[in-house]
Amino acid sequence: MEKLHLSKEEHTSIPDPAFPINIFFIRHPEQSTIPLHWHNHLEWLYITKGSFRIQVSAEFKDVSAGDIIFVNRKQLHSAFPKSHESQLYAIVFNQAFLIDGEIDRVKQNYLIPLLNNEFNIPFYYQSNHQQLDSLQACLEKIIYSFTEKRFGYEILVKAHLLEAIAQIFQFAHVAQTFDHQSNKYDVIKPVLFHISNHFDQPLSVKQAADMCNLSPNYFCYVFKKATGYSLKTYINLLRISEAEHLLYSNQYTIQEIAYLVGFSDSTYFGRTFKRFKQKTPTEARELYLESKSKKHQK
């Protein structure tokens, strides 16, 4: 059976090229995770319930309700829930939303440098920040306007989106966080990008350490410090996330899914899946299909 090309660049669905934005509600069981990937769009993640383990590039954070994450173009990122109750909104928009038309001072001084990663904008905004209410309000207005789609909603969505971008510039300026120094965990970026493309393939600690020009012992220390996981656990987390997606598609048997995501033994796959999801692959599929059937009956 030919393996799928599982991760790396994601082609996020943005149906209208003339209004290049889409909003996704991430919750159990329809879609509870954002697998590791990157794309050419920008993205806001707004945690509305529970908590998630978030990765942006080589940085990892445990985030909870009210927290906000900003993801720039081509940044590797993921979100894994820490409980079944966890929910977030992902607001994904293309750069054309910001810099179409003539170049003006706003585009020249702020938006184009932002898109080119010339500013090291913080990606994490914690809910207890004294000025975060205004940013939360912007995102909530974007979500409401986009969902309701009343006449003229496109103007409101674009206005609030630009306001949200302005907010993070002001936060960064006030906090003096325009730090152009590289992150101390950037050293593991090569292996993070490798894993995002090849997590279905075996990878030893020695091979991973060589990619980062580190000794195996020091690599294990830095990787655990950065991600919160051992190399094996991190790879299995991505495999199980992809397996969950394939289970819900209902296109493959459990044995086929085990193989596709990198497990040679379907029994070991089942044990690993249950350790991460507190249910077997069969139970997860049945619960999802039952939930989907109930929604269609309403």
Secondary structure by P-SEA (a helix, b strand, c coil): ccccccccccccccccccccbbbbbbccccccccccccccbbbbbbbcccccccccccccccccccbbbbbccccccbbbbccccbbbbbbbbcccccccccccccccccaaaaaacccccccccccccccaaaaaaaaaaaaaaaaacccaaaaaaaaaaaaaaaaaaaaaaaaccccccccccccaaaaaaaaaacccccccaaaaaaaacccaaaaaaaaaaaccccaaaaaaaaaaaaaaaaaaaccccaaaaaaaaccccaaaaaaaaaaaccccaaaaaaaaaaaaaaaaac
